[in-house]
Amino acid sequence: MFAIGKLSDAYGLQVSLFSFMTATALSGILALLLPNEAAGFRVSLRANLKVLLRLPRYGVFLLASFLIFGPMLSNNYYFGMLMKDAGGSLTGLGIAFLIAAGSEIPFMRWSEHFVVRWGLLSVLIACSAVAGVRWLLYGFEVPLAVIYATSLLQGFGIGLFIPAALRYVYLISPEGVRATAVSLYSMAGNGLGNWICTLVGGALLNRYTIHAAYVSFAVSTALGIVLLLLLVRMERR
């Protein structure tokens, strides 16, 4: 039976590798078939960075998005471990992710309504606060039912934060450097923030528990909210 299990695992690995290689090859073929269109504009990255770095609000928001958006994305890596620690199953994990991801869709659709009614920074602060409370709650040993229930909060947290943050970056950036501003914002939150938070969370997980990782996410989010409050004060001047 052990030998059969090993053969089954080896066969499954071969099938996965074959599927990956096939998908990669098809992607390459489709890329070659794409029309070769010349770019309509050229971007001077160095010049655009000089302009953006002179904008105090943009620099503060870049750091805030690093502190807030990083934990939001890192949660995708550690949520399964949190569910397992609470006694959840793989099926339950899939259901929880379905609830969380599904809740983002309506809030993204309603984002315009919330922005018009509350204002961009108010929406960003509210989203961050909800996410921070969720991470802090996961810092304790909560029942599995609570984890399922709070999965719905992801819609309000991430579902509203993404469109509101992009709109804020667009509005505070000069017209000629908006493409660079959005790219740099994405790099700070989606890339660097996600990487650092995942790294710190893994170190805390190895040394302590999964709950320590979520406490660090809550602290990071709280610092990001402080920076958003600073932006509110800067805009009132």
DAGIJO-V630572 format. One record per residue. RES is the residue in three letters. SS is DSSP state (helix for helix, strand for strand, loop for the rest). PHI is phi in whole degrees, 0 to 359 (NA if undefined). BURIAL is 1 if it has 16 or more other C-alpha atoms within 10 Angstrom, else 0. Layout:
BEGIN
<<RES,SS,PHI,BURIAL> <RES,SS,PHI,BURIAL>>
END
This chain:
BEGIN
<<MET,loop,NA,0> <PHE,helix,297,0> <ALA,helix,295,0> <ILE,helix,296,0> <GLY,helix,297,0> <LYS,helix,294,0> <LEU,helix,295,0> <SER,helix,295,0> <ASP,helix,296,0> <ALA,helix,294,0> <TYR,helix,295,0> <GLY,helix,297,0> <LEU,helix,295,0> <GLN,helix,296,0> <VAL,helix,296,0> <SER,helix,297,0> <LEU,helix,296,0> <PHE,helix,297,0> <SER,helix,296,0> <PHE,helix,296,0> <MET,helix,294,0> <THR,helix,295,0> <ALA,helix,297,0> <THR,helix,296,0> <ALA,helix,297,0> <LEU,helix,296,0> <SER,helix,296,0> <GLY,helix,296,0> <ILE,helix,295,0> <LEU,helix,296,0> <ALA,helix,295,0> <LEU,helix,292,0> <LEU,helix,277,0> <LEU,loop,293,0> <PRO,loop,295,0> <ASN,loop,271,0> <GLU,loop,258,0> <ALA,loop,288,0> <ALA,loop,293,0> <GLY,loop,278,0> <PHE,loop,208,0> <ARG,loop,239,0> <VAL,loop,247,0> <SER,loop,268,0> <LEU,helix,298,0> <ARG,helix,297,0> <ALA,helix,294,0> <ASN,helix,293,1> <LEU,helix,296,0> <LYS,helix,299,0> <VAL,helix,293,0> <LEU,helix,292,1> <LEU,helix,290,0> <ARG,loop,273,0> <LEU,loop,263,0> <PRO,helix,302,0> <ARG,helix,296,1> <TYR,helix,293,1> <GLY,helix,297,0> <VAL,helix,295,1> <PHE,helix,291,1> <LEU,helix,299,1> <LEU,helix,292,1> <ALA,helix,296,1> <SER,helix,294,1> <PHE,helix,298,1> <LEU,helix,283,1> <ILE,helix,263,1> <PHE,helix,285,1> <GLY,helix,303,1> <PRO,helix,299,1> <MET,helix,301,1> <LEU,helix,280,1> <SER,helix,296,1> <ASN,helix,304,1> <ASN,helix,298,0> <TYR,helix,278,0> <TYR,helix,257,1> <PHE,helix,296,1> <GLY,helix,297,1> <MET,helix,293,1> <LEU,helix,296,1> <MET,helix,297,1> <LYS,helix,297,0> <ASP,helix,297,1> <ALA,loop,274,0> <GLY,loop,96,0> <GLY,loop,280,1> <SER,loop,251,0> <LEU,helix,296,0> <THR,helix,296,0> <GLY,helix,297,1> <LEU,helix,296,1> <GLY,helix,298,0> <ILE,helix,295,0> <ALA,helix,296,1> <PHE,helix,295,1> <LEU,helix,296,0> <ILE,helix,296,1> <ALA,helix,295,1> <ALA,helix,293,1> <GLY,helix,294,1> <SER,helix,288,1> <GLU,helix,288,1> <ILE,helix,299,0> <PRO,helix,297,0> <PHE,helix,291,1> <MET,helix,297,1> <ARG,helix,291,0> <TRP,loop,269,0> <SER,helix,302,1> <GLU,helix,299,0> <HIS,helix,298,0> <PHE,helix,293,1> <VAL,helix,294,1> <VAL,helix,295,0> <ARG,helix,280,0> <TRP,helix,256,0> <GLY,loop,100,0> <LEU,helix,299,1> <LEU,helix,294,1> <SER,helix,296,1> <VAL,helix,296,1> <LEU,helix,296,1> <ILE,helix,293,1> <ALA,helix,296,1> <CYS,helix,299,1> <SER,helix,295,1> <ALA,helix,296,1> <VAL,helix,297,1> <ALA,helix,296,1> <GLY,helix,297,1> <VAL,helix,297,1> <ARG,helix,297,1> <TRP,helix,295,1> <LEU,helix,295,1> <LEU,helix,297,1> <TYR,helix,288,1> <GLY,loop,288,1> <PHE,loop,246,0> <GLU,loop,279,0> <VAL,loop,268,0> <PRO,loop,296,0> <LEU,helix,298,1> <ALA,helix,298,0> <VAL,helix,292,0> <ILE,helix,296,1> <TYR,helix,298,1> <ALA,helix,296,0> <THR,helix,283,1> <SER,loop,299,1> <LEU,loop,294,1> <LEU,helix,292,1> <GLN,helix,297,1> <GLY,helix,298,1> <PHE,helix,291,1> <GLY,helix,289,1> <ILE,helix,281,1> <GLY,helix,300,1> <LEU,helix,267,1> <PHE,helix,295,1> <ILE,helix,300,1> <PRO,helix,293,1> <ALA,helix,293,1> <ALA,helix,294,1> <LEU,helix,298,0> <ARG,helix,293,0> <TYR,helix,295,1> <VAL,helix,300,1> <TYR,helix,296,1> <LEU,helix,285,0> <ILE,helix,273,0> <SER,loop,261,1> <PRO,loop,300,0> <GLU,helix,302,0> <GLY,helix,284,0> <VAL,helix,238,1> <ARG,helix,294,1> <ALA,helix,297,1> <THR,helix,293,1> <ALA,helix,298,1> <VAL,helix,293,1> <SER,helix,296,0> <LEU,helix,293,1> <TYR,helix,297,1> <SER,helix,297,1> <MET,helix,295,1> <ALA,helix,292,1> <GLY,helix,272,1> <ASN,helix,294,1> <GLY,helix,267,1> <LEU,helix,295,1> <GLY,helix,298,1> <ASN,helix,299,1> <TRP,helix,295,1> <ILE,helix,295,1> <CYS,helix,295,1> <THR,helix,294,1> <LEU,helix,294,0> <VAL,helix,294,0> <GLY,helix,299,1> <GLY,helix,294,1> <ALA,helix,296,0> <LEU,helix,291,1> <LEU,helix,296,1> <ASN,helix,293,0> <ARG,helix,273,0> <TYR,loop,236,0> <THR,loop,222,1> <ILE,helix,297,1> <HIS,helix,292,1> <ALA,helix,295,1> <ALA,helix,298,1> <TYR,helix,287,1> <VAL,helix,296,1> <SER,helix,296,1> <PHE,helix,296,1> <ALA,helix,294,1> <VAL,helix,295,1> <SER,helix,300,1> <THR,helix,296,1> <ALA,helix,298,1> <LEU,helix,296,0> <GLY,helix,296,1> <ILE,helix,295,1> <VAL,helix,301,0> <LEU,helix,292,1> <LEU,helix,295,1> <LEU,helix,295,0> <LEU,helix,296,0> <LEU,helix,296,1> <VAL,helix,300,0> <ARG,helix,293,0> <MET,helix,296,0> <GLU,helix,284,0> <ARG,helix,279,0> <ARG,loop,285,0>>
END
